[in-house]
Amino acid sequence: MRPGRRAQISVLICFLLVLAVLAKTAGAHAVLLTSTPAAQSRVSGLKLQIKLQFNARVDNERSRLTLLHPDGTAETLELYKQESPQFLVSEAKGLAAGGYRLRWQVLASDGHLTRGEIPFCVVQS
């Protein structure tokens, strides 16, 4: 085999190994697919159903939802029994008008923690 051909094969093998590692890493974390409330949405009412859907199974027992109120206070929300292993469900009560942030942290079935934040606004009609 010519030296140039050997180098090309070596580069191709390295490239394929890097792709395999990146694909495994990308699939290792739970990614938020949909949320209620949606990011940057406006909702009304004193009560809000919260539902987050992920691309992978999440551990309900080791996951968290925290609601940050307009005045800066933080409230840990109770997680309801999962209807499906890809969902977190809860409810926020006693909401006043203003900007809120819903912080989430989930433990995926592969052991990786993922965090995020969903800003939304409550308006009273």
MODELLER restraints for C-alpha pairs under 7 A, 6 or more apart:
rsr = mdl.restraints
at = mdl.atoms
rsr.add(forms.Gaussian(group=physical.xy_distance, feature=features.Distance(at['CA:28:A'], at['CA:110:A']), mean=6.62, stdev=0.5))
rsr.add(forms.Gaussian(group=physical.xy_distance, feature=features.Distance(at['CA:28:A'], at['CA:112:A']), mean=6.81, stdev=0.5))
rsr.add(forms.Gaussian(group=physical.xy_distance, feature=features.Distance(at['CA:29:A'], at['CA:108:A']), mean=6.39, stdev=0.5))
rsr.add(forms.Gaussian(group=physical.xy_distance, feature=features.Distance(at['CA:29:A'], at['CA:112:A']), mean=5.79, stdev=0.5))
rsr.add(forms.Gaussian(group=physical.xy_distance, feature=features.Distance(at['CA:29:A'], at['CA:114:A']), mean=6.38, stdev=0.5))
rsr.add(forms.Gaussian(group=physical.xy_distance, feature=features.Distance(at['CA:30:A'], at['CA:54:A']), mean=5.91, stdev=0.5))
rsr.add(forms.Gaussian(group=physical.xy_distance, feature=features.Distance(at['CA:30:A'], at['CA:55:A']), mean=5.84, stdev=0.5))
rsr.add(forms.Gaussian(group=physical.xy_distance, feature=features.Distance(at['CA:30:A'], at['CA:56:A']), mean=5.30, stdev=0.5))
rsr.add(forms.Gaussian(group=physical.xy_distance, feature=features.Distance(at['CA:30:A'], at['CA:108:A']), mean=5.53, stdev=0.5))
rsr.add(forms.Gaussian(group=physical.xy_distance, feature=features.Distance(at['CA:30:A'], at['CA:114:A']), mean=6.29, stdev=0.5))
rsr.add(forms.Gaussian(group=physical.xy_distance, feature=features.Distance(at['CA:31:A'], at['CA:54:A']), mean=5.35, stdev=0.5))
rsr.add(forms.Gaussian(group=physical.xy_distance, feature=features.Distance(at['CA:31:A'], at['CA:55:A']), mean=5.50, stdev=0.5))
rsr.add(forms.Gaussian(group=physical.xy_distance, feature=features.Distance(at['CA:32:A'], at['CA:53:A']), mean=5.96, stdev=0.5))
rsr.add(forms.Gaussian(group=physical.xy_distance, feature=features.Distance(at['CA:32:A'], at['CA:54:A']), mean=4.47, stdev=0.5))
rsr.add(forms.Gaussian(group=physical.xy_distance, feature=features.Distance(at['CA:32:A'], at['CA:55:A']), mean=6.60, stdev=0.5))
rsr.add(forms.Gaussian(group=physical.xy_distance, feature=features.Distance(at['CA:33:A'], at['CA:53:A']), mean=5.51, stdev=0.5))
rsr.add(forms.Gaussian(group=physical.xy_distance, feature=features.Distance(at['CA:33:A'], at['CA:54:A']), mean=5.17, stdev=0.5))
rsr.add(forms.Gaussian(group=physical.xy_distance, feature=features.Distance(at['CA:33:A'], at['CA:55:A']), mean=6.29, stdev=0.5))
rsr.add(forms.Gaussian(group=physical.xy_distance, feature=features.Distance(at['CA:34:A'], at['CA:52:A']), mean=5.92, stdev=0.5))
rsr.add(forms.Gaussian(group=physical.xy_distance, feature=features.Distance(at['CA:34:A'], at['CA:53:A']), mean=5.22, stdev=0.5))
rsr.add(forms.Gaussian(group=physical.xy_distance, feature=features.Distance(at['CA:35:A'], at['CA:51:A']), mean=5.71, stdev=0.5))
rsr.add(forms.Gaussian(group=physical.xy_distance, feature=features.Distance(at['CA:35:A'], at['CA:52:A']), mean=4.47, stdev=0.5))
rsr.add(forms.Gaussian(group=physical.xy_distance, feature=features.Distance(at['CA:35:A'], at['CA:53:A']), mean=6.32, stdev=0.5))
rsr.add(forms.Gaussian(group=physical.xy_distance, feature=features.Distance(at['CA:36:A'], at['CA:50:A']), mean=5.31, stdev=0.5))
rsr.add(forms.Gaussian(group=physical.xy_distance, feature=features.Distance(at['CA:36:A'], at['CA:51:A']), mean=5.09, stdev=0.5))
rsr.add(forms.Gaussian(group=physical.xy_distance, feature=features.Distance(at['CA:36:A'], at['CA:52:A']), mean=6.42, stdev=0.5))
rsr.add(forms.Gaussian(group=physical.xy_distance, feature=features.Distance(at['CA:37:A'], at['CA:50:A']), mean=6.39, stdev=0.5))
rsr.add(forms.Gaussian(group=physical.xy_distance, feature=features.Distance(at['CA:39:A'], at['CA:118:A']), mean=4.97, stdev=0.5))
rsr.add(forms.Gaussian(group=physical.xy_distance, feature=features.Distance(at['CA:39:A'], at['CA:119:A']), mean=5.37, stdev=0.5))
rsr.add(forms.Gaussian(group=physical.xy_distance, feature=features.Distance(at['CA:39:A'], at['CA:120:A']), mean=5.82, stdev=0.5))
rsr.add(forms.Gaussian(group=physical.xy_distance, feature=features.Distance(at['CA:40:A'], at['CA:119:A']), mean=5.49, stdev=0.5))
rsr.add(forms.Gaussian(group=physical.xy_distance, feature=features.Distance(at['CA:40:A'], at['CA:120:A']), mean=4.70, stdev=0.5))
rsr.add(forms.Gaussian(group=physical.xy_distance, feature=features.Distance(at['CA:41:A'], at['CA:120:A']), mean=5.05, stdev=0.5))
rsr.add(forms.Gaussian(group=physical.xy_distance, feature=features.Distance(at['CA:41:A'], at['CA:121:A']), mean=6.30, stdev=0.5))
rsr.add(forms.Gaussian(group=physical.xy_distance, feature=features.Distance(at['CA:42:A'], at['CA:120:A']), mean=6.04, stdev=0.5))
rsr.add(forms.Gaussian(group=physical.xy_distance, feature=features.Distance(at['CA:42:A'], at['CA:121:A']), mean=4.80, stdev=0.5))
rsr.add(forms.Gaussian(group=physical.xy_distance, feature=features.Distance(at['CA:42:A'], at['CA:122:A']), mean=5.76, stdev=0.5))
rsr.add(forms.Gaussian(group=physical.xy_distance, feature=features.Distance(at['CA:42:A'], at['CA:123:A']), mean=6.70, stdev=0.5))
rsr.add(forms.Gaussian(group=physical.xy_distance, feature=features.Distance(at['CA:43:A'], at['CA:121:A']), mean=6.28, stdev=0.5))
rsr.add(forms.Gaussian(group=physical.xy_distance, feature=features.Distance(at['CA:43:A'], at['CA:122:A']), mean=4.94, stdev=0.5))
rsr.add(forms.Gaussian(group=physical.xy_distance, feature=features.Distance(at['CA:43:A'], at['CA:123:A']), mean=6.07, stdev=0.5))
rsr.add(forms.Gaussian(group=physical.xy_distance, feature=features.Distance(at['CA:44:A'], at['CA:122:A']), mean=5.41, stdev=0.5))
rsr.add(forms.Gaussian(group=physical.xy_distance, feature=features.Distance(at['CA:44:A'], at['CA:123:A']), mean=4.93, stdev=0.5))
rsr.add(forms.Gaussian(group=physical.xy_distance, feature=features.Distance(at['CA:44:A'], at['CA:124:A']), mean=5.38, stdev=0.5))
rsr.add(forms.Gaussian(group=physical.xy_distance, feature=features.Distance(at['CA:44:A'], at['CA:125:A']), mean=6.80, stdev=0.5))
rsr.add(forms.Gaussian(group=physical.xy_distance, feature=features.Distance(at['CA:45:A'], at['CA:124:A']), mean=6.06, stdev=0.5))
rsr.add(forms.Gaussian(group=physical.xy_distance, feature=features.Distance(at['CA:46:A'], at['CA:93:A']), mean=5.92, stdev=0.5))
rsr.add(forms.Gaussian(group=physical.xy_distance, feature=features.Distance(at['CA:46:A'], at['CA:94:A']), mean=4.97, stdev=0.5))
rsr.add(forms.Gaussian(group=physical.xy_distance, feature=features.Distance(at['CA:46:A'], at['CA:95:A']), mean=4.59, stdev=0.5))
rsr.add(forms.Gaussian(group=physical.xy_distance, feature=features.Distance(at['CA:46:A'], at['CA:96:A']), mean=6.67, stdev=0.5))
rsr.add(forms.Gaussian(group=physical.xy_distance, feature=features.Distance(at['CA:47:A'], at['CA:92:A']), mean=5.67, stdev=0.5))
rsr.add(forms.Gaussian(group=physical.xy_distance, feature=features.Distance(at['CA:47:A'], at['CA:93:A']), mean=4.42, stdev=0.5))
rsr.add(forms.Gaussian(group=physical.xy_distance, feature=features.Distance(at['CA:47:A'], at['CA:94:A']), mean=6.13, stdev=0.5))
rsr.add(forms.Gaussian(group=physical.xy_distance, feature=features.Distance(at['CA:47:A'], at['CA:95:A']), mean=6.27, stdev=0.5))
rsr.add(forms.Gaussian(group=physical.xy_distance, feature=features.Distance(at['CA:48:A'], at['CA:91:A']), mean=5.60, stdev=0.5))
rsr.add(forms.Gaussian(group=physical.xy_distance, feature=features.Distance(at['CA:48:A'], at['CA:92:A']), mean=5.14, stdev=0.5))
rsr.add(forms.Gaussian(group=physical.xy_distance, feature=features.Distance(at['CA:48:A'], at['CA:93:A']), mean=6.50, stdev=0.5))
rsr.add(forms.Gaussian(group=physical.xy_distance, feature=features.Distance(at['CA:49:A'], at['CA:90:A']), mean=6.26, stdev=0.5))
rsr.add(forms.Gaussian(group=physical.xy_distance, feature=features.Distance(at['CA:49:A'], at['CA:91:A']), mean=4.61, stdev=0.5))
rsr.add(forms.Gaussian(group=physical.xy_distance, feature=features.Distance(at['CA:49:A'], at['CA:92:A']), mean=6.64, stdev=0.5))
rsr.add(forms.Gaussian(group=physical.xy_distance, feature=features.Distance(at['CA:50:A'], at['CA:89:A']), mean=5.55, stdev=0.5))
rsr.add(forms.Gaussian(group=physical.xy_distance, feature=features.Distance(at['CA:50:A'], at['CA:90:A']), mean=5.00, stdev=0.5))
rsr.add(forms.Gaussian(group=physical.xy_distance, feature=features.Distance(at['CA:50:A'], at['CA:91:A']), mean=5.37, stdev=0.5))
rsr.add(forms.Gaussian(group=physical.xy_distance, feature=features.Distance(at['CA:51:A'], at['CA:87:A']), mean=6.83, stdev=0.5))
rsr.add(forms.Gaussian(group=physical.xy_distance, feature=features.Distance(at['CA:51:A'], at['CA:88:A']), mean=5.74, stdev=0.5))
rsr.add(forms.Gaussian(group=physical.xy_distance, feature=features.Distance(at['CA:51:A'], at['CA:89:A']), mean=4.55, stdev=0.5))
rsr.add(forms.Gaussian(group=physical.xy_distance, feature=features.Distance(at['CA:51:A'], at['CA:90:A']), mean=6.58, stdev=0.5))
rsr.add(forms.Gaussian(group=physical.xy_distance, feature=features.Distance(at['CA:52:A'], at['CA:87:A']), mean=5.50, stdev=0.5))
rsr.add(forms.Gaussian(group=physical.xy_distance, feature=features.Distance(at['CA:52:A'], at['CA:88:A']), mean=5.17, stdev=0.5))
rsr.add(forms.Gaussian(group=physical.xy_distance, feature=features.Distance(at['CA:52:A'], at['CA:89:A']), mean=6.55, stdev=0.5))
rsr.add(forms.Gaussian(group=physical.xy_distance, feature=features.Distance(at['CA:53:A'], at['CA:86:A']), mean=5.66, stdev=0.5))
rsr.add(forms.Gaussian(group=physical.xy_distance, feature=features.Distance(at['CA:53:A'], at['CA:87:A']), mean=4.58, stdev=0.5))
rsr.add(forms.Gaussian(group=physical.xy_distance, feature=features.Distance(at['CA:53:A'], at['CA:88:A']), mean=6.71, stdev=0.5))
rsr.add(forms.Gaussian(group=physical.xy_distance, feature=features.Distance(at['CA:54:A'], at['CA:86:A']), mean=5.12, stdev=0.5))
rsr.add(forms.Gaussian(group=physical.xy_distance, feature=features.Distance(at['CA:54:A'], at['CA:87:A']), mean=6.30, stdev=0.5))
rsr.add(forms.Gaussian(group=physical.xy_distance, feature=features.Distance(at['CA:55:A'], at['CA:86:A']), mean=6.58, stdev=0.5))
rsr.add(forms.Gaussian(group=physical.xy_distance, feature=features.Distance(at['CA:56:A'], at['CA:86:A']), mean=5.60, stdev=0.5))
rsr.add(forms.Gaussian(group=physical.xy_distance, feature=features.Distance(at['CA:56:A'], at['CA:108:A']), mean=6.65, stdev=0.5))
rsr.add(forms.Gaussian(group=physical.xy_distance, feature=features.Distance(at['CA:57:A'], at['CA:85:A']), mean=4.86, stdev=0.5))
rsr.add(forms.Gaussian(group=physical.xy_distance, feature=features.Distance(at['CA:57:A'], at['CA:86:A']), mean=4.58, stdev=0.5))
rsr.add(forms.Gaussian(group=physical.xy_distance, feature=features.Distance(at['CA:57:A'], at['CA:108:A']), mean=5.83, stdev=0.5))
rsr.add(forms.Gaussian(group=physical.xy_distance, feature=features.Distance(at['CA:57:A'], at['CA:109:A']), mean=5.56, stdev=0.5))
rsr.add(forms.Gaussian(group=physical.xy_distance, feature=features.Distance(at['CA:58:A'], at['CA:85:A']), mean=5.91, stdev=0.5))
rsr.add(forms.Gaussian(group=physical.xy_distance, feature=features.Distance(at['CA:58:A'], at['CA:86:A']), mean=5.77, stdev=0.5))
rsr.add(forms.Gaussian(group=physical.xy_distance, feature=features.Distance(at['CA:58:A'], at['CA:106:A']), mean=6.12, stdev=0.5))
rsr.add(forms.Gaussian(group=physical.xy_distance, feature=features.Distance(at['CA:58:A'], at['CA:107:A']), mean=5.51, stdev=0.5))
rsr.add(forms.Gaussian(group=physical.xy_distance, feature=features.Distance(at['CA:58:A'], at['CA:108:A']), mean=4.40, stdev=0.5))
rsr.add(forms.Gaussian(group=physical.xy_distance, feature=features.Distance(at['CA:58:A'], at['CA:109:A']), mean=5.69, stdev=0.5))
rsr.add(forms.Gaussian(group=physical.xy_distance, feature=features.Distance(at['CA:59:A'], at['CA:106:A']), mean=6.86, stdev=0.5))
rsr.add(forms.Gaussian(group=physical.xy_distance, feature=features.Distance(at['CA:59:A'], at['CA:107:A']), mean=5.47, stdev=0.5))
rsr.add(forms.Gaussian(group=physical.xy_distance, feature=features.Distance(at['CA:59:A'], at['CA:108:A']), mean=6.18, stdev=0.5))
rsr.add(forms.Gaussian(group=physical.xy_distance, feature=features.Distance(at['CA:59:A'], at['CA:109:A']), mean=6.54, stdev=0.5))
rsr.add(forms.Gaussian(group=physical.xy_distance, feature=features.Distance(at['CA:60:A'], at['CA:88:A']), mean=6.97, stdev=0.5))
rsr.add(forms.Gaussian(group=physical.xy_distance, feature=features.Distance(at['CA:62:A'], at['CA:106:A']), mean=6.90, stdev=0.5))
rsr.add(forms.Gaussian(group=physical.xy_distance, feature=features.Distance(at['CA:62:A'], at['CA:107:A']), mean=6.18, stdev=0.5))
rsr.add(forms.Gaussian(group=physical.xy_distance, feature=features.Distance(at['CA:63:A'], at['CA:105:A']), mean=5.47, stdev=0.5))
rsr.add(forms.Gaussian(group=physical.xy_distance, feature=features.Distance(at['CA:63:A'], at['CA:106:A']), mean=4.31, stdev=0.5))
rsr.add(forms.Gaussian(group=physical.xy_distance, feature=features.Distance(at['CA:63:A'], at['CA:107:A']), mean=5.82, stdev=0.5))
rsr.add(forms.Gaussian(group=physical.xy_distance, feature=features.Distance(at['CA:64:A'], at['CA:104:A']), mean=5.68, stdev=0.5))
rsr.add(forms.Gaussian(group=physical.xy_distance, feature=features.Distance(at['CA:64:A'], at['CA:105:A']), mean=5.14, stdev=0.5))
rsr.add(forms.Gaussian(group=physical.xy_distance, feature=features.Distance(at['CA:64:A'], at['CA:106:A']), mean=6.48, stdev=0.5))
rsr.add(forms.Gaussian(group=physical.xy_distance, feature=features.Distance(at['CA:65:A'], at['CA:76:A']), mean=6.05, stdev=0.5))
rsr.add(forms.Gaussian(group=physical.xy_distance, feature=features.Distance(at['CA:65:A'], at['CA:77:A']), mean=5.50, stdev=0.5))
rsr.add(forms.Gaussian(group=physical.xy_distance, feature=features.Distance(at['CA:65:A'], at['CA:102:A']), mean=6.86, stdev=0.5))
rsr.add(forms.Gaussian(group=physical.xy_distance, feature=features.Distance(at['CA:65:A'], at['CA:103:A']), mean=5.72, stdev=0.5))
rsr.add(forms.Gaussian(group=physical.xy_distance, feature=features.Distance(at['CA:65:A'], at['CA:104:A']), mean=4.64, stdev=0.5))
rsr.add(forms.Gaussian(group=physical.xy_distance, feature=features.Distance(at['CA:65:A'], at['CA:105:A']), mean=6.63, stdev=0.5))
rsr.add(forms.Gaussian(group=physical.xy_distance, feature=features.Distance(at['CA:66:A'], at['CA:74:A']), mean=6.46, stdev=0.5))
rsr.add(forms.Gaussian(group=physical.xy_distance, feature=features.Distance(at['CA:66:A'], at['CA:75:A']), mean=5.49, stdev=0.5))
rsr.add(forms.Gaussian(group=physical.xy_distance, feature=features.Distance(at['CA:66:A'], at['CA:76:A']), mean=4.41, stdev=0.5))
rsr.add(forms.Gaussian(group=physical.xy_distance, feature=features.Distance(at['CA:66:A'], at['CA:77:A']), mean=5.73, stdev=0.5))
rsr.add(forms.Gaussian(group=physical.xy_distance, feature=features.Distance(at['CA:66:A'], at['CA:102:A']), mean=5.84, stdev=0.5))
rsr.add(forms.Gaussian(group=physical.xy_distance, feature=features.Distance(at['CA:66:A'], at['CA:103:A']), mean=5.07, stdev=0.5))
rsr.add(forms.Gaussian(group=physical.xy_distance, feature=features.Distance(at['CA:66:A'], at['CA:104:A']), mean=6.46, stdev=0.5))
rsr.add(forms.Gaussian(group=physical.xy_distance, feature=features.Distance(at['CA:67:A'], at['CA:74:A']), mean=5.63, stdev=0.5))
rsr.add(forms.Gaussian(group=physical.xy_distance, feature=features.Distance(at['CA:67:A'], at['CA:75:A']), mean=5.07, stdev=0.5))
rsr.add(forms.Gaussian(group=physical.xy_distance, feature=features.Distance(at['CA:67:A'], at['CA:76:A']), mean=6.33, stdev=0.5))
rsr.add(forms.Gaussian(group=physical.xy_distance, feature=features.Distance(at['CA:67:A'], at['CA:77:A']), mean=6.90, stdev=0.5))
rsr.add(forms.Gaussian(group=physical.xy_distance, feature=features.Distance(at['CA:67:A'], at['CA:101:A']), mean=5.96, stdev=0.5))
rsr.add(forms.Gaussian(group=physical.xy_distance, feature=features.Distance(at['CA:67:A'], at['CA:102:A']), mean=4.71, stdev=0.5))
rsr.add(forms.Gaussian(group=physical.xy_distance, feature=features.Distance(at['CA:67:A'], at['CA:103:A']), mean=6.31, stdev=0.5))
rsr.add(forms.Gaussian(group=physical.xy_distance, feature=features.Distance(at['CA:68:A'], at['CA:74:A']), mean=4.53, stdev=0.5))
rsr.add(forms.Gaussian(group=physical.xy_distance, feature=features.Distance(at['CA:68:A'], at['CA:75:A']), mean=6.43, stdev=0.5))
rsr.add(forms.Gaussian(group=physical.xy_distance, feature=features.Distance(at['CA:68:A'], at['CA:100:A']), mean=5.65, stdev=0.5))
rsr.add(forms.Gaussian(group=physical.xy_distance, feature=features.Distance(at['CA:68:A'], at['CA:101:A']), mean=5.07, stdev=0.5))
rsr.add(forms.Gaussian(group=physical.xy_distance, feature=features.Distance(at['CA:68:A'], at['CA:102:A']), mean=6.26, stdev=0.5))
rsr.add(forms.Gaussian(group=physical.xy_distance, feature=features.Distance(at['CA:69:A'], at['CA:100:A']), mean=5.14, stdev=0.5))
rsr.add(forms.Gaussian(group=physical.xy_distance, feature=features.Distance(at['CA:70:A'], at['CA:98:A']), mean=5.65, stdev=0.5))
rsr.add(forms.Gaussian(group=physical.xy_distance, feature=features.Distance(at['CA:70:A'], at['CA:99:A']), mean=5.27, stdev=0.5))
rsr.add(forms.Gaussian(group=physical.xy_distance, feature=features.Distance(at['CA:70:A'], at['CA:100:A']), mean=5.64, stdev=0.5))
rsr.add(forms.Gaussian(group=physical.xy_distance, feature=features.Distance(at['CA:77:A'], at['CA:90:A']), mean=6.70, stdev=0.5))
rsr.add(forms.Gaussian(group=physical.xy_distance, feature=features.Distance(at['CA:78:A'], at['CA:90:A']), mean=6.10, stdev=0.5))
rsr.add(forms.Gaussian(group=physical.xy_distance, feature=features.Distance(at['CA:79:A'], at['CA:88:A']), mean=6.72, stdev=0.5))
rsr.add(forms.Gaussian(group=physical.xy_distance, feature=features.Distance(at['CA:79:A'], at['CA:89:A']), mean=5.81, stdev=0.5))
rsr.add(forms.Gaussian(group=physical.xy_distance, feature=features.Distance(at['CA:79:A'], at['CA:90:A']), mean=5.01, stdev=0.5))
rsr.add(forms.Gaussian(group=physical.xy_distance, feature=features.Distance(at['CA:80:A'], at['CA:89:A']), mean=5.48, stdev=0.5))
rsr.add(forms.Gaussian(group=physical.xy_distance, feature=features.Distance(at['CA:80:A'], at['CA:90:A']), mean=5.53, stdev=0.5))
rsr.add(forms.Gaussian(group=physical.xy_distance, feature=features.Distance(at['CA:82:A'], at['CA:88:A']), mean=6.34, stdev=0.5))
rsr.add(forms.Gaussian(group=physical.xy_distance, feature=features.Distance(at['CA:82:A'], at['CA:89:A']), mean=6.81, stdev=0.5))
rsr.add(forms.Gaussian(group=physical.xy_distance, feature=features.Distance(at['CA:96:A'], at['CA:122:A']), mean=6.82, stdev=0.5))
rsr.add(forms.Gaussian(group=physical.xy_distance, feature=features.Distance(at['CA:97:A'], at['CA:122:A']), mean=4.84, stdev=0.5))
rsr.add(forms.Gaussian(group=physical.xy_distance, feature=features.Distance(at['CA:97:A'], at['CA:123:A']), mean=4.88, stdev=0.5))
rsr.add(forms.Gaussian(group=physical.xy_distance, feature=features.Distance(at['CA:97:A'], at['CA:124:A']), mean=5.83, stdev=0.5))
rsr.add(forms.Gaussian(group=physical.xy_distance, feature=features.Distance(at['CA:98:A'], at['CA:121:A']), mean=5.61, stdev=0.5))
rsr.add(forms.Gaussian(group=physical.xy_distance, feature=features.Distance(at['CA:98:A'], at['CA:122:A']), mean=5.32, stdev=0.5))
rsr.add(forms.Gaussian(group=physical.xy_distance, feature=features.Distance(at['CA:98:A'], at['CA:123:A']), mean=6.71, stdev=0.5))
rsr.add(forms.Gaussian(group=physical.xy_distance, feature=features.Distance(at['CA:99:A'], at['CA:120:A']), mean=5.99, stdev=0.5))
rsr.add(forms.Gaussian(group=physical.xy_distance, feature=features.Distance(at['CA:99:A'], at['CA:121:A']), mean=4.40, stdev=0.5))
rsr.add(forms.Gaussian(group=physical.xy_distance, feature=features.Distance(at['CA:99:A'], at['CA:122:A']), mean=6.39, stdev=0.5))
rsr.add(forms.Gaussian(group=physical.xy_distance, feature=features.Distance(at['CA:100:A'], at['CA:119:A']), mean=5.79, stdev=0.5))
rsr.add(forms.Gaussian(group=physical.xy_distance, feature=features.Distance(at['CA:100:A'], at['CA:120:A']), mean=5.41, stdev=0.5))
rsr.add(forms.Gaussian(group=physical.xy_distance, feature=features.Distance(at['CA:100:A'], at['CA:121:A']), mean=5.80, stdev=0.5))
rsr.add(forms.Gaussian(group=physical.xy_distance, feature=features.Distance(at['CA:101:A'], at['CA:117:A']), mean=6.36, stdev=0.5))
rsr.add(forms.Gaussian(group=physical.xy_distance, feature=features.Distance(at['CA:101:A'], at['CA:118:A']), mean=5.44, stdev=0.5))
rsr.add(forms.Gaussian(group=physical.xy_distance, feature=features.Distance(at['CA:101:A'], at['CA:119:A']), mean=4.25, stdev=0.5))
rsr.add(forms.Gaussian(group=physical.xy_distance, feature=features.Distance(at['CA:101:A'], at['CA:120:A']), mean=6.18, stdev=0.5))
rsr.add(forms.Gaussian(group=physical.xy_distance, feature=features.Distance(at['CA:102:A'], at['CA:117:A']), mean=5.48, stdev=0.5))
rsr.add(forms.Gaussian(group=physical.xy_distance, feature=features.Distance(at['CA:102:A'], at['CA:118:A']), mean=4.94, stdev=0.5))
rsr.add(forms.Gaussian(group=physical.xy_distance, feature=features.Distance(at['CA:102:A'], at['CA:119:A']), mean=6.28, stdev=0.5))
rsr.add(forms.Gaussian(group=physical.xy_distance, feature=features.Distance(at['CA:103:A'], at['CA:116:A']), mean=5.83, stdev=0.5))
rsr.add(forms.Gaussian(group=physical.xy_distance, feature=features.Distance(at['CA:103:A'], at['CA:117:A']), mean=4.36, stdev=0.5))
rsr.add(forms.Gaussian(group=physical.xy_distance, feature=features.Distance(at['CA:103:A'], at['CA:118:A']), mean=6.42, stdev=0.5))
rsr.add(forms.Gaussian(group=physical.xy_distance, feature=features.Distance(at['CA:104:A'], at['CA:115:A']), mean=5.57, stdev=0.5))
rsr.add(forms.Gaussian(group=physical.xy_distance, feature=features.Distance(at['CA:104:A'], at['CA:116:A']), mean=5.43, stdev=0.5))
rsr.add(forms.Gaussian(group=physical.xy_distance, feature=features.Distance(at['CA:104:A'], at['CA:117:A']), mean=6.16, stdev=0.5))
rsr.add(forms.Gaussian(group=physical.xy_distance, feature=features.Distance(at['CA:105:A'], at['CA:113:A']), mean=6.83, stdev=0.5))
rsr.add(forms.Gaussian(group=physical.xy_distance, feature=features.Distance(at['CA:105:A'], at['CA:114:A']), mean=5.64, stdev=0.5))
rsr.add(forms.Gaussian(group=physical.xy_distance, feature=features.Distance(at['CA:105:A'], at['CA:115:A']), mean=4.34, stdev=0.5))
rsr.add(forms.Gaussian(group=physical.xy_distance, feature=features.Distance(at['CA:105:A'], at['CA:116:A']), mean=6.65, stdev=0.5))
rsr.add(forms.Gaussian(group=physical.xy_distance, feature=features.Distance(at['CA:106:A'], at['CA:113:A']), mean=5.65, stdev=0.5))
rsr.add(forms.Gaussian(group=physical.xy_distance, feature=features.Distance(at['CA:106:A'], at['CA:114:A']), mean=5.44, stdev=0.5))
rsr.add(forms.Gaussian(group=physical.xy_distance, feature=features.Distance(at['CA:106:A'], at['CA:115:A']), mean=6.54, stdev=0.5))
rsr.add(forms.Gaussian(group=physical.xy_distance, feature=features.Distance(at['CA:107:A'], at['CA:113:A']), mean=4.57, stdev=0.5))
rsr.add(forms.Gaussian(group=physical.xy_distance, feature=features.Distance(at['CA:107:A'], at['CA:114:A']), mean=6.57, stdev=0.5))
